[in-house]
Amino acid sequence: MVKKATKSFGDVMPKIEFHTDLPKVELADVLDRQFEITDAKIVRDFDSKFGKSDFALLLLTDLDTRDQCTTLCGGMVVVKKILYAMENSLLPLLGIITYDKDYYDLN
């Protein structure tokens, strides 16, 4: 009898791929600037040094140049607003991500 090789988690877990061909920017570099939020993906129960949380992967389009980049935001308010927009097929939408020292918001 041939023993079946045991698979690894990397073999069976889905990869988180999101517009991998585009530049990734830090959230701080896009704060307080209006972008078209063209696409998004919610990653649920991500295990980080702060515990489990959800975060949003965002595809941002510059309104002037039409250049695109991706960023991520784990702010609960932003995640909820993005999830609402996704569930209601509202994307793309214009938005500005802000941070007021307590929480991130998206308007």
MODELLER restraints for C-alpha pairs under 7 A, 6 or more apart:
rsr = mdl.restraints
at = mdl.atoms
rsr.add(forms.Gaussian(group=physical.xy_distance, feature=features.Distance(at['CA:22:A'], at['CA:68:A']), mean=6.81, stdev=0.5))
rsr.add(forms.Gaussian(group=physical.xy_distance, feature=features.Distance(at['CA:22:A'], at['CA:69:A']), mean=5.45, stdev=0.5))
rsr.add(forms.Gaussian(group=physical.xy_distance, feature=features.Distance(at['CA:22:A'], at['CA:70:A']), mean=6.73, stdev=0.5))
rsr.add(forms.Gaussian(group=physical.xy_distance, feature=features.Distance(at['CA:23:A'], at['CA:69:A']), mean=4.98, stdev=0.5))
rsr.add(forms.Gaussian(group=physical.xy_distance, feature=features.Distance(at['CA:23:A'], at['CA:70:A']), mean=6.32, stdev=0.5))
rsr.add(forms.Gaussian(group=physical.xy_distance, feature=features.Distance(at['CA:24:A'], at['CA:69:A']), mean=5.72, stdev=0.5))
rsr.add(forms.Gaussian(group=physical.xy_distance, feature=features.Distance(at['CA:24:A'], at['CA:70:A']), mean=4.81, stdev=0.5))
rsr.add(forms.Gaussian(group=physical.xy_distance, feature=features.Distance(at['CA:24:A'], at['CA:71:A']), mean=5.71, stdev=0.5))
rsr.add(forms.Gaussian(group=physical.xy_distance, feature=features.Distance(at['CA:25:A'], at['CA:69:A']), mean=6.71, stdev=0.5))
rsr.add(forms.Gaussian(group=physical.xy_distance, feature=features.Distance(at['CA:25:A'], at['CA:70:A']), mean=6.17, stdev=0.5))
rsr.add(forms.Gaussian(group=physical.xy_distance, feature=features.Distance(at['CA:25:A'], at['CA:71:A']), mean=5.35, stdev=0.5))
rsr.add(forms.Gaussian(group=physical.xy_distance, feature=features.Distance(at['CA:26:A'], at['CA:71:A']), mean=6.09, stdev=0.5))
rsr.add(forms.Gaussian(group=physical.xy_distance, feature=features.Distance(at['CA:27:A'], at['CA:71:A']), mean=5.91, stdev=0.5))
rsr.add(forms.Gaussian(group=physical.xy_distance, feature=features.Distance(at['CA:27:A'], at['CA:72:A']), mean=6.48, stdev=0.5))
rsr.add(forms.Gaussian(group=physical.xy_distance, feature=features.Distance(at['CA:27:A'], at['CA:73:A']), mean=6.77, stdev=0.5))
rsr.add(forms.Gaussian(group=physical.xy_distance, feature=features.Distance(at['CA:31:A'], at['CA:96:A']), mean=6.96, stdev=0.5))
rsr.add(forms.Gaussian(group=physical.xy_distance, feature=features.Distance(at['CA:31:A'], at['CA:97:A']), mean=5.26, stdev=0.5))
rsr.add(forms.Gaussian(group=physical.xy_distance, feature=features.Distance(at['CA:31:A'], at['CA:98:A']), mean=5.53, stdev=0.5))
rsr.add(forms.Gaussian(group=physical.xy_distance, feature=features.Distance(at['CA:32:A'], at['CA:96:A']), mean=5.62, stdev=0.5))
rsr.add(forms.Gaussian(group=physical.xy_distance, feature=features.Distance(at['CA:32:A'], at['CA:97:A']), mean=5.74, stdev=0.5))
rsr.add(forms.Gaussian(group=physical.xy_distance, feature=features.Distance(at['CA:32:A'], at['CA:98:A']), mean=5.30, stdev=0.5))
rsr.add(forms.Gaussian(group=physical.xy_distance, feature=features.Distance(at['CA:33:A'], at['CA:96:A']), mean=5.50, stdev=0.5))
rsr.add(forms.Gaussian(group=physical.xy_distance, feature=features.Distance(at['CA:34:A'], at['CA:94:A']), mean=6.66, stdev=0.5))
rsr.add(forms.Gaussian(group=physical.xy_distance, feature=features.Distance(at['CA:34:A'], at['CA:95:A']), mean=5.42, stdev=0.5))
rsr.add(forms.Gaussian(group=physical.xy_distance, feature=features.Distance(at['CA:34:A'], at['CA:96:A']), mean=4.59, stdev=0.5))
rsr.add(forms.Gaussian(group=physical.xy_distance, feature=features.Distance(at['CA:35:A'], at['CA:60:A']), mean=5.91, stdev=0.5))
rsr.add(forms.Gaussian(group=physical.xy_distance, feature=features.Distance(at['CA:35:A'], at['CA:61:A']), mean=5.66, stdev=0.5))
rsr.add(forms.Gaussian(group=physical.xy_distance, feature=features.Distance(at['CA:35:A'], at['CA:62:A']), mean=5.38, stdev=0.5))
rsr.add(forms.Gaussian(group=physical.xy_distance, feature=features.Distance(at['CA:35:A'], at['CA:63:A']), mean=5.98, stdev=0.5))
rsr.add(forms.Gaussian(group=physical.xy_distance, feature=features.Distance(at['CA:35:A'], at['CA:94:A']), mean=5.65, stdev=0.5))
rsr.add(forms.Gaussian(group=physical.xy_distance, feature=features.Distance(at['CA:35:A'], at['CA:95:A']), mean=5.59, stdev=0.5))
rsr.add(forms.Gaussian(group=physical.xy_distance, feature=features.Distance(at['CA:35:A'], at['CA:96:A']), mean=6.51, stdev=0.5))
rsr.add(forms.Gaussian(group=physical.xy_distance, feature=features.Distance(at['CA:36:A'], at['CA:60:A']), mean=5.70, stdev=0.5))
rsr.add(forms.Gaussian(group=physical.xy_distance, feature=features.Distance(at['CA:36:A'], at['CA:61:A']), mean=5.05, stdev=0.5))
rsr.add(forms.Gaussian(group=physical.xy_distance, feature=features.Distance(at['CA:36:A'], at['CA:62:A']), mean=6.65, stdev=0.5))
rsr.add(forms.Gaussian(group=physical.xy_distance, feature=features.Distance(at['CA:36:A'], at['CA:63:A']), mean=6.63, stdev=0.5))
rsr.add(forms.Gaussian(group=physical.xy_distance, feature=features.Distance(at['CA:36:A'], at['CA:92:A']), mean=6.33, stdev=0.5))
rsr.add(forms.Gaussian(group=physical.xy_distance, feature=features.Distance(at['CA:36:A'], at['CA:93:A']), mean=5.54, stdev=0.5))
rsr.add(forms.Gaussian(group=physical.xy_distance, feature=features.Distance(at['CA:36:A'], at['CA:94:A']), mean=4.34, stdev=0.5))
rsr.add(forms.Gaussian(group=physical.xy_distance, feature=features.Distance(at['CA:36:A'], at['CA:95:A']), mean=6.22, stdev=0.5))
rsr.add(forms.Gaussian(group=physical.xy_distance, feature=features.Distance(at['CA:37:A'], at['CA:58:A']), mean=6.70, stdev=0.5))
rsr.add(forms.Gaussian(group=physical.xy_distance, feature=features.Distance(at['CA:37:A'], at['CA:59:A']), mean=5.89, stdev=0.5))
rsr.add(forms.Gaussian(group=physical.xy_distance, feature=features.Distance(at['CA:37:A'], at['CA:60:A']), mean=4.84, stdev=0.5))
rsr.add(forms.Gaussian(group=physical.xy_distance, feature=features.Distance(at['CA:37:A'], at['CA:61:A']), mean=6.47, stdev=0.5))
rsr.add(forms.Gaussian(group=physical.xy_distance, feature=features.Distance(at['CA:37:A'], at['CA:91:A']), mean=6.86, stdev=0.5))
rsr.add(forms.Gaussian(group=physical.xy_distance, feature=features.Distance(at['CA:37:A'], at['CA:92:A']), mean=5.39, stdev=0.5))
rsr.add(forms.Gaussian(group=physical.xy_distance, feature=features.Distance(at['CA:37:A'], at['CA:93:A']), mean=5.36, stdev=0.5))
rsr.add(forms.Gaussian(group=physical.xy_distance, feature=features.Distance(at['CA:37:A'], at['CA:94:A']), mean=5.93, stdev=0.5))
rsr.add(forms.Gaussian(group=physical.xy_distance, feature=features.Distance(at['CA:37:A'], at['CA:95:A']), mean=6.50, stdev=0.5))
rsr.add(forms.Gaussian(group=physical.xy_distance, feature=features.Distance(at['CA:38:A'], at['CA:59:A']), mean=5.53, stdev=0.5))
rsr.add(forms.Gaussian(group=physical.xy_distance, feature=features.Distance(at['CA:38:A'], at['CA:60:A']), mean=5.88, stdev=0.5))
rsr.add(forms.Gaussian(group=physical.xy_distance, feature=features.Distance(at['CA:38:A'], at['CA:61:A']), mean=6.51, stdev=0.5))
rsr.add(forms.Gaussian(group=physical.xy_distance, feature=features.Distance(at['CA:38:A'], at['CA:91:A']), mean=6.02, stdev=0.5))
rsr.add(forms.Gaussian(group=physical.xy_distance, feature=features.Distance(at['CA:38:A'], at['CA:92:A']), mean=4.35, stdev=0.5))
rsr.add(forms.Gaussian(group=physical.xy_distance, feature=features.Distance(at['CA:38:A'], at['CA:93:A']), mean=6.76, stdev=0.5))
rsr.add(forms.Gaussian(group=physical.xy_distance, feature=features.Distance(at['CA:39:A'], at['CA:58:A']), mean=6.09, stdev=0.5))
rsr.add(forms.Gaussian(group=physical.xy_distance, feature=features.Distance(at['CA:39:A'], at['CA:59:A']), mean=5.01, stdev=0.5))
rsr.add(forms.Gaussian(group=physical.xy_distance, feature=features.Distance(at['CA:39:A'], at['CA:91:A']), mean=6.48, stdev=0.5))
rsr.add(forms.Gaussian(group=physical.xy_distance, feature=features.Distance(at['CA:39:A'], at['CA:92:A']), mean=6.53, stdev=0.5))
rsr.add(forms.Gaussian(group=physical.xy_distance, feature=features.Distance(at['CA:40:A'], at['CA:56:A']), mean=6.66, stdev=0.5))
rsr.add(forms.Gaussian(group=physical.xy_distance, feature=features.Distance(at['CA:40:A'], at['CA:57:A']), mean=5.46, stdev=0.5))
rsr.add(forms.Gaussian(group=physical.xy_distance, feature=features.Distance(at['CA:40:A'], at['CA:58:A']), mean=4.56, stdev=0.5))
rsr.add(forms.Gaussian(group=physical.xy_distance, feature=features.Distance(at['CA:40:A'], at['CA:59:A']), mean=5.99, stdev=0.5))
rsr.add(forms.Gaussian(group=physical.xy_distance, feature=features.Distance(at['CA:41:A'], at['CA:56:A']), mean=5.73, stdev=0.5))
rsr.add(forms.Gaussian(group=physical.xy_distance, feature=features.Distance(at['CA:41:A'], at['CA:57:A']), mean=5.11, stdev=0.5))
rsr.add(forms.Gaussian(group=physical.xy_distance, feature=features.Distance(at['CA:41:A'], at['CA:58:A']), mean=6.74, stdev=0.5))
rsr.add(forms.Gaussian(group=physical.xy_distance, feature=features.Distance(at['CA:42:A'], at['CA:54:A']), mean=6.93, stdev=0.5))
rsr.add(forms.Gaussian(group=physical.xy_distance, feature=features.Distance(at['CA:42:A'], at['CA:55:A']), mean=5.84, stdev=0.5))
rsr.add(forms.Gaussian(group=physical.xy_distance, feature=features.Distance(at['CA:42:A'], at['CA:56:A']), mean=4.61, stdev=0.5))
rsr.add(forms.Gaussian(group=physical.xy_distance, feature=features.Distance(at['CA:42:A'], at['CA:57:A']), mean=6.27, stdev=0.5))
rsr.add(forms.Gaussian(group=physical.xy_distance, feature=features.Distance(at['CA:43:A'], at['CA:54:A']), mean=5.56, stdev=0.5))
rsr.add(forms.Gaussian(group=physical.xy_distance, feature=features.Distance(at['CA:43:A'], at['CA:55:A']), mean=5.44, stdev=0.5))
rsr.add(forms.Gaussian(group=physical.xy_distance, feature=features.Distance(at['CA:43:A'], at['CA:56:A']), mean=6.28, stdev=0.5))
rsr.add(forms.Gaussian(group=physical.xy_distance, feature=features.Distance(at['CA:44:A'], at['CA:53:A']), mean=6.61, stdev=0.5))
rsr.add(forms.Gaussian(group=physical.xy_distance, feature=features.Distance(at['CA:44:A'], at['CA:54:A']), mean=4.39, stdev=0.5))
rsr.add(forms.Gaussian(group=physical.xy_distance, feature=features.Distance(at['CA:44:A'], at['CA:55:A']), mean=6.73, stdev=0.5))
rsr.add(forms.Gaussian(group=physical.xy_distance, feature=features.Distance(at['CA:45:A'], at['CA:52:A']), mean=5.10, stdev=0.5))
rsr.add(forms.Gaussian(group=physical.xy_distance, feature=features.Distance(at['CA:45:A'], at['CA:53:A']), mean=4.87, stdev=0.5))
rsr.add(forms.Gaussian(group=physical.xy_distance, feature=features.Distance(at['CA:45:A'], at['CA:54:A']), mean=5.27, stdev=0.5))
rsr.add(forms.Gaussian(group=physical.xy_distance, feature=features.Distance(at['CA:46:A'], at['CA:52:A']), mean=5.27, stdev=0.5))
rsr.add(forms.Gaussian(group=physical.xy_distance, feature=features.Distance(at['CA:46:A'], at['CA:53:A']), mean=5.30, stdev=0.5))
rsr.add(forms.Gaussian(group=physical.xy_distance, feature=features.Distance(at['CA:46:A'], at['CA:54:A']), mean=5.90, stdev=0.5))
rsr.add(forms.Gaussian(group=physical.xy_distance, feature=features.Distance(at['CA:47:A'], at['CA:53:A']), mean=6.71, stdev=0.5))
rsr.add(forms.Gaussian(group=physical.xy_distance, feature=features.Distance(at['CA:54:A'], at['CA:74:A']), mean=6.19, stdev=0.5))
rsr.add(forms.Gaussian(group=physical.xy_distance, feature=features.Distance(at['CA:55:A'], at['CA:72:A']), mean=6.82, stdev=0.5))
rsr.add(forms.Gaussian(group=physical.xy_distance, feature=features.Distance(at['CA:55:A'], at['CA:73:A']), mean=5.58, stdev=0.5))
rsr.add(forms.Gaussian(group=physical.xy_distance, feature=features.Distance(at['CA:55:A'], at['CA:74:A']), mean=4.02, stdev=0.5))
rsr.add(forms.Gaussian(group=physical.xy_distance, feature=features.Distance(at['CA:55:A'], at['CA:79:A']), mean=6.01, stdev=0.5))
rsr.add(forms.Gaussian(group=physical.xy_distance, feature=features.Distance(at['CA:56:A'], at['CA:72:A']), mean=5.48, stdev=0.5))
rsr.add(forms.Gaussian(group=physical.xy_distance, feature=features.Distance(at['CA:56:A'], at['CA:73:A']), mean=5.31, stdev=0.5))
rsr.add(forms.Gaussian(group=physical.xy_distance, feature=features.Distance(at['CA:56:A'], at['CA:74:A']), mean=6.19, stdev=0.5))
rsr.add(forms.Gaussian(group=physical.xy_distance, feature=features.Distance(at['CA:56:A'], at['CA:79:A']), mean=5.57, stdev=0.5))
rsr.add(forms.Gaussian(group=physical.xy_distance, feature=features.Distance(at['CA:57:A'], at['CA:71:A']), mean=5.96, stdev=0.5))
rsr.add(forms.Gaussian(group=physical.xy_distance, feature=features.Distance(at['CA:57:A'], at['CA:72:A']), mean=4.46, stdev=0.5))
rsr.add(forms.Gaussian(group=physical.xy_distance, feature=features.Distance(at['CA:57:A'], at['CA:73:A']), mean=6.73, stdev=0.5))
rsr.add(forms.Gaussian(group=physical.xy_distance, feature=features.Distance(at['CA:58:A'], at['CA:70:A']), mean=5.44, stdev=0.5))
rsr.add(forms.Gaussian(group=physical.xy_distance, feature=features.Distance(at['CA:58:A'], at['CA:71:A']), mean=5.38, stdev=0.5))
rsr.add(forms.Gaussian(group=physical.xy_distance, feature=features.Distance(at['CA:58:A'], at['CA:72:A']), mean=5.84, stdev=0.5))
rsr.add(forms.Gaussian(group=physical.xy_distance, feature=features.Distance(at['CA:59:A'], at['CA:68:A']), mean=6.89, stdev=0.5))
rsr.add(forms.Gaussian(group=physical.xy_distance, feature=features.Distance(at['CA:59:A'], at['CA:69:A']), mean=5.91, stdev=0.5))
rsr.add(forms.Gaussian(group=physical.xy_distance, feature=features.Distance(at['CA:59:A'], at['CA:70:A']), mean=4.59, stdev=0.5))
rsr.add(forms.Gaussian(group=physical.xy_distance, feature=features.Distance(at['CA:59:A'], at['CA:71:A']), mean=6.85, stdev=0.5))
rsr.add(forms.Gaussian(group=physical.xy_distance, feature=features.Distance(at['CA:60:A'], at['CA:68:A']), mean=5.53, stdev=0.5))
rsr.add(forms.Gaussian(group=physical.xy_distance, feature=features.Distance(at['CA:60:A'], at['CA:69:A']), mean=5.43, stdev=0.5))
rsr.add(forms.Gaussian(group=physical.xy_distance, feature=features.Distance(at['CA:60:A'], at['CA:70:A']), mean=5.90, stdev=0.5))
rsr.add(forms.Gaussian(group=physical.xy_distance, feature=features.Distance(at['CA:61:A'], at['CA:67:A']), mean=5.68, stdev=0.5))
rsr.add(forms.Gaussian(group=physical.xy_distance, feature=features.Distance(at['CA:61:A'], at['CA:68:A']), mean=4.45, stdev=0.5))
rsr.add(forms.Gaussian(group=physical.xy_distance, feature=features.Distance(at['CA:61:A'], at['CA:69:A']), mean=6.73, stdev=0.5))
rsr.add(forms.Gaussian(group=physical.xy_distance, feature=features.Distance(at['CA:62:A'], at['CA:68:A']), mean=6.26, stdev=0.5))
rsr.add(forms.Gaussian(group=physical.xy_distance, feature=features.Distance(at['CA:75:A'], at['CA:103:A']), mean=6.55, stdev=0.5))
rsr.add(forms.Gaussian(group=physical.xy_distance, feature=features.Distance(at['CA:75:A'], at['CA:104:A']), mean=5.28, stdev=0.5))
rsr.add(forms.Gaussian(group=physical.xy_distance, feature=features.Distance(at['CA:77:A'], at['CA:104:A']), mean=6.53, stdev=0.5))
rsr.add(forms.Gaussian(group=physical.xy_distance, feature=features.Distance(at['CA:77:A'], at['CA:105:A']), mean=5.70, stdev=0.5))
rsr.add(forms.Gaussian(group=physical.xy_distance, feature=features.Distance(at['CA:78:A'], at['CA:104:A']), mean=6.46, stdev=0.5))
rsr.add(forms.Gaussian(group=physical.xy_distance, feature=features.Distance(at['CA:78:A'], at['CA:105:A']), mean=5.42, stdev=0.5))
rsr.add(forms.Gaussian(group=physical.xy_distance, feature=features.Distance(at['CA:78:A'], at['CA:106:A']), mean=5.54, stdev=0.5))
rsr.add(forms.Gaussian(group=physical.xy_distance, feature=features.Distance(at['CA:85:A'], at['CA:91:A']), mean=6.17, stdev=0.5))
rsr.add(forms.Gaussian(group=physical.xy_distance, feature=features.Distance(at['CA:95:A'], at['CA:106:A']), mean=6.18, stdev=0.5))
rsr.add(forms.Gaussian(group=physical.xy_distance, feature=features.Distance(at['CA:95:A'], at['CA:107:A']), mean=5.30, stdev=0.5))
rsr.add(forms.Gaussian(group=physical.xy_distance, feature=features.Distance(at['CA:96:A'], at['CA:106:A']), mean=5.54, stdev=0.5))
rsr.add(forms.Gaussian(group=physical.xy_distance, feature=features.Distance(at['CA:96:A'], at['CA:107:A']), mean=5.33, stdev=0.5))
rsr.add(forms.Gaussian(group=physical.xy_distance, feature=features.Distance(at['CA:97:A'], at['CA:104:A']), mean=6.77, stdev=0.5))
rsr.add(forms.Gaussian(group=physical.xy_distance, feature=features.Distance(at['CA:97:A'], at['CA:105:A']), mean=5.62, stdev=0.5))
rsr.add(forms.Gaussian(group=physical.xy_distance, feature=features.Distance(at['CA:97:A'], at['CA:106:A']), mean=4.52, stdev=0.5))
rsr.add(forms.Gaussian(group=physical.xy_distance, feature=features.Distance(at['CA:97:A'], at['CA:107:A']), mean=6.66, stdev=0.5))
rsr.add(forms.Gaussian(group=physical.xy_distance, feature=features.Distance(at['CA:98:A'], at['CA:104:A']), mean=5.53, stdev=0.5))
rsr.add(forms.Gaussian(group=physical.xy_distance, feature=features.Distance(at['CA:98:A'], at['CA:105:A']), mean=5.26, stdev=0.5))
rsr.add(forms.Gaussian(group=physical.xy_distance, feature=features.Distance(at['CA:98:A'], at['CA:106:A']), mean=6.33, stdev=0.5))
rsr.add(forms.Gaussian(group=physical.xy_distance, feature=features.Distance(at['CA:99:A'], at['CA:105:A']), mean=6.40, stdev=0.5))
